[in-house]
Amino acid sequence: MPGLQDVADELEAVLRRTVPELEAIGEAGSLGTRRAGSWSRKQVLGHLVDSALNNLHRFVRAQQADELVFPGYEQRSWVDAGAYQDRPWPSIVRLWSELNAQVAHVVARIPAERLGTRCRIGEGPPVTLEFIARDYVTHLRHHLEQILDSEASVGKKYQAFAEP
C-alpha cells in the first residue's frame, strides 16, 4: 500500500487551484521582475519546472536501490539554460502542470516500504525519500506564493524572491 497518497492528493489540489491563477497572469504579467537582479515570474515557474524534473528522477530512482546518491542541482544554471524568459507563458504553465501531474502520479504509487530509502543529494545530509516528497510540496507552495502574491506582500514575505 502506497504511503504518500496524501502528498499526491495535496499536489493535485494545488494544481487544480493554481493553474487557472497562473493562466490569468498572462504573458505581460509574467515578464517583469520585482526588483533588479531577481527572477521574473516566468523564471520562478521555470525553476519549478526544473525542480519537478529533478525530483521526478529522485522519486523513481530511490525506488530502485537501497540508497540514492543524486547530484545537487545548480538552480540558477538550470533556469539560465532553460531560457524560460524566452518561452511563452502559457507553454511554461502547461509544462509545469503536466510534469507535476506526473510527479503526483508517481508519488502516489511509491510503496510504503520504500519511504525510508536513504537519499543523499549533493552535499546535503542524508534524508529519506518520504522527506523529499513532503519537502517538494513545501518548496512548490513557497515559490507559487512568490508568483501569485501581490507585489507588496511578496516583497515583505520573501524579499522579492532574489534568493530562490
C-alpha positions in Angstrom: 0.0 0.0 0.0 1.5 3.4 -1.0 2.3 5.7 1.9 2.3 9.1 0.2 -1.2 9.3 -1.2 -1.8 12.4 1.0 1.2 14.2 -0.7 -0.1 13.2 -4.2 -3.6 14.5 -3.2 -2.2 17.8 -2.0 -0.2 18.2 -5.1 -3.2 17.5 -7.3 -5.3 20.0 -5.3 -2.5 22.7 -5.7 -2.6 22.1 -9.5 -6.4 22.4 -9.7 -6.4 25.6 -7.8 -3.3 27.2 -9.1 -3.3 26.5 -12.9 -6.2 28.9 -13.6 -4.5 31.6 -11.4 -1.2 31.1 -13.3 -3.0 31.3 -16.7 -4.7 34.5 -15.6 -1.3 36.2 -15.1 -0.8 36.3 -18.9 2.3 36.9 -20.9 2.7 40.6 -19.9 2.3 39.8 -16.2 4.9 37.0 -16.4 7.7 39.1 -17.8 8.7 41.6 -15.1 10.8 41.3 -12.1 10.0 42.8 -8.8 13.5 44.3 -8.4 16.8 44.4 -10.1 18.5 41.1 -10.1 15.5 39.0 -9.2 13.8 36.3 -11.3 10.7 37.1 -13.3 7.5 35.1 -12.7 8.5 33.1 -15.9 11.8 32.2 -14.4 10.4 31.3 -11.0 7.9 29.0 -12.7 10.8 27.7 -14.8 12.6 26.9 -11.6 9.6 24.9 -10.5 9.7 23.0 -13.9 13.4 22.2 -13.2 12.5 21.1 -9.7 9.8 18.8 -11.0 12.2 17.2 -13.4 14.9 16.7 -10.8 12.5 15.4 -8.2 10.7 13.0 -10.6 14.1 11.4 -11.2 14.7 11.1 -7.5 11.3 9.6 -6.8 11.8 6.9 -9.4 15.5 6.2 -8.8 15.1 6.0 -5.0 12.7 3.1 -5.5 15.3 1.1 -7.4 18.1 1.0 -4.8 18.8 0.8 -1.1 20.3 4.2 -1.2 20.1 7.1 -3.6 23.1 9.3 -4.2 22.0 12.1 -6.5 23.8 15.2 -7.6 22.5 18.6 -6.4 21.3 21.0 -9.0 22.5 24.4 -9.7 19.2 26.2 -9.9 20.5 29.4 -11.5 22.3 27.5 -14.2 19.2 25.4 -14.9 17.0 28.5 -15.2 19.5 30.2 -17.4 19.9 27.1 -19.6 16.1 26.7 -19.8 15.8 30.2 -21.1 12.3 30.5 -19.6 12.2 34.2 -20.2 12.1 33.5 -23.9 9.3 30.9 -23.8 5.6 31.8 -24.0 3.9 31.9 -20.5 1.1 29.5 -21.4 3.7 26.9 -22.6 5.6 27.1 -19.3 2.3 26.8 -17.3 1.3 23.7 -19.3 4.7 22.1 -18.9 4.8 22.8 -15.2 1.2 21.4 -14.8 1.8 18.2 -16.7 5.1 17.5 -15.0 3.5 17.9 -11.6 0.6 15.7 -12.6 3.2 13.0 -13.3 5.0 13.7 -10.1 1.7 13.2 -8.2 1.0 10.0 -10.2 4.5 8.6 -9.3 4.4 9.7 -5.6 1.0 8.1 -5.1 2.5 4.8 -6.1 5.7 4.7 -4.0 5.5 1.6 -1.9 5.4 2.2 1.8 8.5 0.0 2.3 10.5 2.4 0.1 9.7 5.6 2.0 12.6 5.2 4.3 15.1 4.9 1.5 18.1 6.9 2.4 18.8 9.7 -0.1 21.8 12.0 -0.4 21.5 14.9 -2.7 24.6 16.9 -3.5 26.5 17.8 -0.4 23.3 17.8 1.8 22.8 15.4 4.7 21.1 12.1 4.2 17.3 12.3 4.2 14.5 9.8 3.5 12.5 9.5 0.3 9.4 10.4 2.3 11.1 13.6 3.4 12.0 14.6 -0.1 8.4 14.1 -1.3 6.9 16.1 1.5 9.5 18.8 1.2 8.8 19.0 -2.5 5.3 20.2 -1.9 6.5 22.8 0.7 9.1 24.1 -1.8 6.5 24.2 -4.6 4.0 26.2 -2.4 6.7 28.7 -1.4 7.5 29.6 -5.0 3.9 29.6 -6.1 3.2 32.2 -3.4 6.0 34.3 -4.8 4.4 34.1 -8.2 0.8 34.7 -7.2 1.0 37.1 -4.3 0.7 40.8 -4.9 3.9 42.7 -5.3 3.7 44.3 -1.9 3.2 41.2 0.0 5.8 39.2 -1.9 8.4 41.8 -1.2 7.6 41.7 2.5 7.3 37.9 2.9 10.0 36.7 0.6 12.3 39.7 -0.1 11.1 39.7 -3.7 12.5 36.2 -4.4 16.0 37.4 -5.0 17.3 34.1 -3.5 15.0 31.4 -4.8 
